[in-house]
Amino acid sequence: MIRFVFFAFFVLLFTGCATKQESVYHWEASYSKSIYDYLNQEGDINSQILNLENLIKNADKNGKKVPPGVNAHLGLLYSNLGNSSKSIYYLNQEAKLFPESKAYIEFLKSQNKRIKNEK
């Protein structure tokens, strides 16, 4: 009987200490699907853009950050559509939110300019 009481006490003690870890970022399944569709060249690019813009709005609404890469991915999608102003805007947002990505973002912007100049 004493063993049961100690066991119950420790179970209650350790379960009471357990807390749910909340993610810093706002994740949605649409992000994974959008990346999958982009890499496999499936789906409509406009629906991918809509999904990512909704993800950003929902993150803002919930007071969370967007995951790294969302703004950059959205910038690439806009670049594929030929909308360079929105492309640059979202690439700059990525570099602003995640400064460690700045070198890669600058590379993407230079590639976008090079392709634009070749046309």
N, C-alpha and C positions, 0 to 999 in steps of 0.2 A: 504494500500500500504506500509506503514512504517513497519507493522508487517511482511510482505513478505520479505522486504529488510533485516530486522534483522534475520529472520529465515534463509534466504539464506546465510547471513554472517556467522552465527553460524554453519550451515551445512558445509560450505566451510572450516571454521576454524577447526572444529573437524575432518573432513575427511583429511585435510592436515596434521594433527598431527598423524594420524594413520599410523603405519608402520607394515610391515609384519614381524612377528617373525620367524626367521630361526631356525631350530632345530640344536642343537649342534652335534647331532649324524646323521649318514647316515642310513636312514631306507629304507628297500625294502620289498615288499610283500613276497619275497622268504624266509625271515627270519621267519615270522609268519607261513608260510606253512611248513617250515622245522621243526619247533618245534611241530606243529600239527601232522605231519607225524611221528615224533620220538615218541611222547607220545602215539599215537594210533597204533604204530608199522606198519605203512603203508609206501608205497613207497620204493624206492631203496636208501640204505644208501649212495652209491657212488654219486647219484644225489644230496642228501642233502649236502654232503661234498662239491661238486662242487658249489652249490648255495651259501653256506657260504663263500667259498674261493673267489668267485666272489664279494660277498658283501664287503669283506675286501679290495679287489683290487679297487672296485669302490669308497669306502670311502677314501682310500689313494689318488686316482686320483682326487677326489673332495675336498681334503684337510679337510676332516671331520673325526671325531672319529667313531669307530664302537660302537654300543650300548653295554651296559653291558650284559655279558652272551654269546656273539657271540663266542668269543675265547674258553670259557669253554665248550660250546655246541659242537664246532668243536673238541675239545679235547676228549670229551665223545664219539663222533662218531668214531674217530680214535681208541679209546680204544676198542670199540665194534668190530672193524675190526682186533684188535690185533697188531696195529702199535703203540707200546708204545713210541717210540722216538718222533713221531709227536704229540701224545697225550700229553706227558709231555711238549713239546714245547708250544702248544697252551694253556695248563693250566697255564704255567708260564707267558705267554703273558697276560692272563686274570688278574693274580695277579699283574703283573707289571702295567697294565693300570688302574686297579681298586683295589688299596691296601686294601680296606675294605673287599674284597672278599678273602683275603689271607688265613684265617682260613678254609673257606669252600674248597678252592682249595687244601690246604694241606690234608684235609680229603679225597677229591676225589683221590688224588695221593696215599694216604695210602691204600685206598680201591683197587685201581688198582694194587698195589704191592701185597696185600693180595691175591687177585684173581689169580694173576700171579704165586704166590708161591704154591697155592693149585693145580695148573694144573700139 
